[in-house]
Amino acid sequence: MIKKKPSICLLSSYATDQIIHSKKSSPIIRQGGPAYFLTKAFSANNISYKLPHQPNFMVEIILSQNNESGRIISAPQKINVNFNKLNSQYLVISSIFDEFNLLHIDQFKGIVFLDLQGYVRKLNCFGYKQKWLPNTKIQNSIFCLKGTTEELQYITTDHLNLQKQKILIATKGKDGCDLYYNGKKISIPPKKIISAPDTIGAGDTFFGHFISNFIKTNNPKHSVKYAMKQTSEFLNQKICSEIK
């Protein structure tokens, strides 16, 4: 019997990033957005995926010596998703804002991975966050939730504790990340700290590689370590590009 390859339905967005660097006179325009980096990670791991919606945002990012902050210049309308018609094994949601309406997500029968980043982002404000208060059905539907330690401050304690009983990944930048799995906490530091010129796309790259490895191994700790290694290589490439 031939084993079926893992199949992902990806709800995510592209972006045209306008990067304003404190040391450069004119903005740098690059393709970006979570969909751009996630699909690269899935392809690198030979993971099949479907991208039924492809919204595109205009995003302005300010880079300074110790900080990166962005704001959404233009945002598409909210997309209603027919979750009951999605037949993939896995659903990955990584938005720029709250462009995907999660109402009726409980009708999806597979496993849901969600990146918190877009749902706590405040429109038209550099770096500002807002509370995310999803209903119980949405909370119960999320198998794996990923967010930075700052982003995770914008969900309720009850939601946080519920997620820790499943999979919760709290990323900490240069300090690695905390993994909560079935109520247990594991802190995983990076093997090497990399000072890249920027970290744009690093979080999405990490999440893409984590998901890719997890659906192959069902081992969250191993998958976090794998994702951290791949993200380090991603950041090293930024250094090499800057040198050239």
LINTAWO-V248928 format. One record per residue. N is the residue number from 1. RES is the residue in one letter. BURIAL is # if it has 16 or more other ideal C-beta (glycine too) atoms within 10 Angstrom, else .. Layout:
n & res & burial
N & RES & BURIAL
N & RES & BURIAL
This chain:
n & res & burial
1 & M & .
2 & I & .
3 & K & .
4 & K & .
5 & K & .
6 & P & #
7 & S & .
8 & I & #
9 & C & #
10 & L & #
11 & L & #
12 & S & #
13 & S & #
14 & Y & #
15 & A & #
16 & T & #
17 & D & #
18 & Q & #
19 & I & #
20 & I & .
21 & H & .
22 & S & .
23 & K & .
24 & K & .
25 & S & .
26 & S & .
27 & P & .
28 & I & .
29 & I & .
30 & R & .
31 & Q & .
32 & G & #
33 & G & #
34 & P & #
35 & A & #
36 & Y & #
37 & F & #
38 & L & #
39 & T & #
40 & K & #
41 & A & #
42 & F & #
43 & S & .
44 & A & .
45 & N & #
46 & N & .
47 & I & #
48 & S & .
49 & Y & #
50 & K & .
51 & L & #
52 & P & .
53 & H & .
54 & Q & .
55 & P & #
56 & N & .
57 & F & #
58 & M & .
59 & V & #
60 & E & #
61 & I & #
62 & I & #
63 & L & #
64 & S & .
65 & Q & .
66 & N & .
67 & N & .
68 & E & .
69 & S & .
70 & G & #
71 & R & #
72 & I & #
73 & I & .
74 & S & .
75 & A & #
76 & P & .
77 & Q & .
78 & K & .
79 & I & .
80 & N & .
81 & V & #
82 & N & .
83 & F & #
84 & N & .
85 & K & .
86 & L & #
87 & N & .
88 & S & #
89 & Q & .
90 & Y & #
91 & L & #
92 & V & #
93 & I & #
94 & S & #
95 & S & #
96 & I & #
97 & F & #
98 & D & #
99 & E & #
100 & F & #
101 & N & .
102 & L & #
103 & L & .
104 & H & .
105 & I & #
106 & D & #
107 & Q & .
108 & F & #
109 & K & .
110 & G & .
111 & I & #
112 & V & #
113 & F & #
114 & L & #
115 & D & #
116 & L & #
117 & Q & #
118 & G & #
119 & Y & #
120 & V & #
121 & R & #
122 & K & .
123 & L & .
124 & N & .
125 & C & .
126 & F & .
127 & G & .
128 & Y & .
129 & K & #
130 & Q & .
131 & K & .
132 & W & #
133 & L & .
134 & P & #
135 & N & .
136 & T & .
137 & K & .
138 & I & #
139 & Q & #
140 & N & .
141 & S & #
142 & I & #
143 & F & #
144 & C & #
145 & L & #
146 & K & #
147 & G & #
148 & T & #
149 & T & .
150 & E & .
151 & E & #
152 & L & #
153 & Q & .
154 & Y & #
155 & I & #
156 & T & .
157 & T & .
158 & D & .
159 & H & #
160 & L & #
161 & N & .
162 & L & #
163 & Q & #
164 & K & #
165 & Q & .
166 & K & #
167 & I & #
168 & L & #
169 & I & #
170 & A & #
171 & T & #
172 & K & .
173 & G & .
174 & K & .
175 & D & .
176 & G & #
177 & C & #
178 & D & #
179 & L & #
180 & Y & #
181 & Y & #
182 & N & .
183 & G & .
184 & K & .
185 & K & .
186 & I & .
187 & S & .
188 & I & #
189 & P & .
190 & P & #
191 & K & .
192 & K & .
193 & I & .
194 & I & #
195 & S & .
196 & A & #
197 & P & .
198 & D & .
199 & T & #
200 & I & #
201 & G & #
202 & A & #
203 & G & #
204 & D & #
205 & T & #
206 & F & #
207 & F & #
208 & G & #
209 & H & #
210 & F & #
211 & I & #
212 & S & #
213 & N & #
214 & F & #
215 & I & #
216 & K & .
217 & T & .
218 & N & .
219 & N & .
220 & P & #
221 & K & .
222 & H & .
223 & S & #
224 & V & #
225 & K & #
226 & Y & #
227 & A & #
228 & M & #
229 & K & .
230 & Q & #
231 & T & #
232 & S & #
233 & E & .
234 & F & #
235 & L & #
236 & N & .
237 & Q & .
238 & K & #
239 & I & .
240 & C & .
241 & S & .
242 & E & .
243 & I & .
244 & K & .
